[in-house]
Amino acid sequence: MPGSKEIRTKIKSVQNTRKITKAMEMVAASKMRKAQERMRAARPYGEKIRNVAAHISHANPEYRHPFLVARDTVKKVGIIIITTDKGLCGGLNTNVQRLALTKLKEWESEGESFEVCCIGNKGLGFMQRLGANIVSHVTQMGDRPQMEKLIGAIKVMLDGYTTDRFDRLMIFYTKFINTMKQEPVLEQLLPLSGEKLGAPEGAWDYIYEPEAKVVLDQVLMRYVEAIIFQALSENMASEQSARMVAMKSASDNAGNVIDELTLIYNKTRQAAITKELSEIVGGAAAV
């Protein structure tokens, strides 16, 4: 059994750890509220750009944008995987990486190859360990999603689809359900399906200036960028929620460890006192 000094040292160490996890829990709770506000603030724009894209894509049947045309065969897949830059957020990254790994193995078994865009340091490291073909990446995004940092990596993937470098573009991210629940999801970005855009109510007609191709190119590009931006916002809100829950669990576990160590310390001290008393009584009896 360890001595009293060793147990006191361990108790002090766990207490210091609990202070850190408690502070991180409070910081994550503050950041979580802000992340949720940003996520909800981005939703109206995403809904409006979806409606506009749906109306425009249905209103001009003579021009079909490449984003709307499904390929006959799929030989190569483009992948965007969104993870966090930092850890200490429970199984958030592990769950989305496990989903991505399952799908990658499935696509490989069907003879499909893939190119990867990584948003977040954890996903980048994961794909590097897998030996995947990483064509673009973005790290150190901070606590607030910024479109100017994303635009370059996103354009590489959109250009890859437009130039037939791959036939389908998928995105992996963690969807925010509530504070206690976040789930990894896989969505198809390109080609855009009718279910994704939604069917407009009634047929709208437009006068295009300068021409339909230019307008559709801009609108659908902004639409895809809005989807990715919203996915990143959802992932950041999920990150802070998962970190707050993980740090609360760590603080609670540290409290349980301190209670157990304190009990052991008291037993050890009592045993030492009893031993000393026994020695004194034994010595007195011998005299």
Sequence and secondary structure as in RCSB ss.txt:
>XXXX:A:sequence
MPGSKEIRTKIKSVQNTRKITKAMEMVAASKMRKAQERMRAARPYGEKIRNVAAHISHANPEYRHPFLVARDTVK
KVGIIIITTDKGLCGGLNTNVQRLALTKLKEWESEGESFEVCCIGNKGLGFMQRLGANIVSHVTQMGDRPQMEKL
IGAIKVMLDGYTTDRFDRLMIFYTKFINTMKQEPVLEQLLPLSGEKLGAPEGAWDYIYEPEAKVVLDQVLMRYVE
AIIFQALSENMASEQSARMVAMKSASDNAGNVIDELTLIYNKTRQAAITKELSEIVGGAAAV
>XXXX:A:secstr
   HHHHHHHHHHHHHHHHHHHHHHHHHHHHHHHHHHHHHHHHHHHHHHHHHHHHHHHH TT   GGG   SS  
EEEEEEE  SS  STTHHHHHHHHHHHHHHHHHHTT EEEEEEESHHHHHHHHHHT  EEEEE    SS  HHHH
HHHHHHHHHHHHTTS SEEEEEEEEEEETTEEEEEEEEEES  HHHH   SS      SS HHHHHHHHHHHHHH
HHHHHHHHHHHHHHHHHHHHHHHHHHHHHHHHHHHHHHHHHHHHHHHHHHHHHHHHHHHHH 
